[in-house]
Amino acid sequence: MTTSVRTDPFDVLLVEDDPGDVLMTREAFADDRINGRLHVVNDGIQAMAFLRREEPFTQAPAADLILLDLNLPRRGGIEVLAEVKADTDLRRIPVVVLSTSGAAEDILRSYNLHANAYVTKAVDFDRFVDDVRFIDDFFITVVRLPGR
């Protein structure tokens, strides 16, 4: 099976307020196999401003993938997911929920709001980095996205 390799950079928006998880995600993106640019915001209000290219993100690129934590300050991940999937300009962006919660109600609520995947964050550094690399590799090299 032949997989096409993307040559254009892939823009990933990480919505995460935990500095340790941000650092581990940056580590995953340091891998030469990922042709992506990681953009980080730390709350739901910033996430929506980034996605809609509102101040202070007027020069932000269009996101190709959103990695979304559920437990966020100011506007929670569930609210962000609902807003993204209700917006005709944003709903096609794949959203992968990355959460420490493995609660059945969080998983069900996320999928009911049309999350593309739900991944429980690994507490082990190497496993977390591997999971993020796998997610990004899947969306960068395997999946065909609209407009790409």
C-alpha positions, 0 to 999 in steps of 0.5 A, a space after each residue: 500500500 502506498 501512502 502519499 506524503 504531504 509536502 505542504 505544512 499541516 496546521 494543528 491547533 492545540 487547545 490545552 491549558 496544562 503546560 506539561 501536556 503542551 510541552 509533550 505535544 511540542 516534543 511529538 511535533 519535533 519528530 521529523 516525520 510530522 510536517 506540521 505546525 503546532 499552534 497553541 492556545 490555552 482556553 476555549 475563548 482563545 480557541 474560537 478567536 484563533 479559528 475565526 481569525 479574530 483579534 489577536 489572531 487575525 493572521 492565524 492560519 486555517 487549522 487543519 486539525 484541532 486537538 482539544 482538551 475538555 477541561 479548559 478555563 473560561 470556555 470548556 472543551 465541550 462548549 468549544 466542540 459544540 460551537 465548532 461543529 455548529 459553525 458552517 465554516 469550521 465544522 469540517 475541521 477534524 476535532 480530536 478530543 484529548 482528555 484525562 477523563 475516561 468517563 463514559 459520559 464525556 466520551 458519549 457527549 463528545 461523539 454526540 457533538 461530532 468529535 472525530 476521535 476521543 483519546 484518553 491522555 496517557 500519563 506516561 511521557 513516551 506513550 503520550 508522545 506516541 499517541 500524539 504522533 499517531 494522531 497527527 500521522 493519521 490525519 497528515 498522511 492517511 486521511 484526505 481532508 476537504 480543501 487539501 
